[in-house]
């Protein structure tokens, strides 16, 4: 029997003791029973909450990895200044994010961000200005 099961069993035993004690002596204070219930609740949480949280984390990790793998793009080294936006889309696929840069670089300016390749393609009027 592992240590967590022993702790939960002991917490339950002390709670049961106070429950029976309260039933046999109804005029007694209920404070020990309330404290006993709190101890049982804490032991129960300590026993079952960490495995439950670990299980959720284990399920979440492969899902995130599958999402990243599904979004893999080509190499940004294949994109050159002067390429059209449609050729960039063919080479790298659709970007993870399109940023509007018109307020900084002028009308028609956008930046296509590819997170998995850590690449940003700066486009003005559907033509690649530069790649970083």
N, C-alpha and C positions, 0 to 999 in steps of 0.2 A: 504494500500500500504506500503510495507516495505521500510526501509531506503535506501537500495542499489538501488532499483528501482527509488526512488526519486533523488538520486545522479546522476544516469545515465540519467534520464530525464532532470535534470538541466544542465548537461554537454552537452546534445544534443541541448537543447534550446539555450545555449550560442553559440554553434557552428553554429546553424542555423541563429542566429542573425548576426554573423560575415560573414557568407556566403552571406546572402541577402545584407548586407552592402557593401561587395566587389562587388557584381553584380550591385548595384545601383550607385556606385562611382568607376568606373574602374581605375581611375588614382591614387587611394589611395595605401598605402603600404600594402603588403601582410603579413607582420609580425604578426599582430593580428590574421589573419586567421590560420597561422602556429601554433601559440601558442594555439589557440582555438582547433585545431585538436589534438595537443598533450594532452590537458586536456581531450578531449573526449576519446582518446585512453587509457589514464591512468584510467579513470572511467570505461571504458568497461572492461579492464583487471581486475580491482579490483572487478568488479561485477561477471565476468564469469570464471576467472581462478581458484580461490580457490575451488568452487564446482566441477569443472572439475578434479582438482588434487585429491580432496577427493574421487571422484568416482573411479578413477584409483586405489587408495590405498585400497578402499573397495573391489574391484574386486581381487586385488592381494593377500590379506590376506587369504581368504578361499582357494585359489589355493595352497599357500605354506603349509597351514595346511593339506590339502588333500595329498600333496606330502609326508610330514613327516609321516602321518598316514599310507600311502601305503608302507613305507619303515621300518615299525617297525620290530624289530628283537626279538628273544628270549632272555632269561636271560643269562648273562655271567657267572653266578654262576653255570650253568650246564656244563661248560667247565672246564676240569681239565688238568693239565700238563700230557703229555704222550698221549692225545687224537690225533687221526689222523686229518689231514686237512679236509678230506671228512666228518668226524663225526661232526666237527665244522660247516661245511657248512650246514649239515642237522639240527643241533640244532639251529643255529643262522641265517641261510640264507646267501646270498652273502653279503660280506662286502661293506660298502660305499666307501672304499678306500683301496688299497693294496700298502704298502710302501716297497720298496726294501731296506733291511738293510744289504746287503752283505758287504758294505764298513765298517760297524761298527761291525757287529756280525759274519761275516764270510760267506762263500758260502752257498747258499740255505736258507738264513735268510730273512723272510718277516714279516711284521706286518699288520694284518688285523684290520682295524679301523671300529667300529660300532658307528656312531655318536649319534643315538637316545638313546642308552644305555650307552653312554660314556665309552666305553670299547675298549681295544686293546688286540688282541690275537697275541702273538709273536710265530712264527712258524719257526723251523729249520728242513730242509729236510722232509717236510710234517708231522711233529710231533710238538705238542704244547710244547713250552719251558716254558712259563708262561703267565698268564693273569693279566692284570691290568685294 
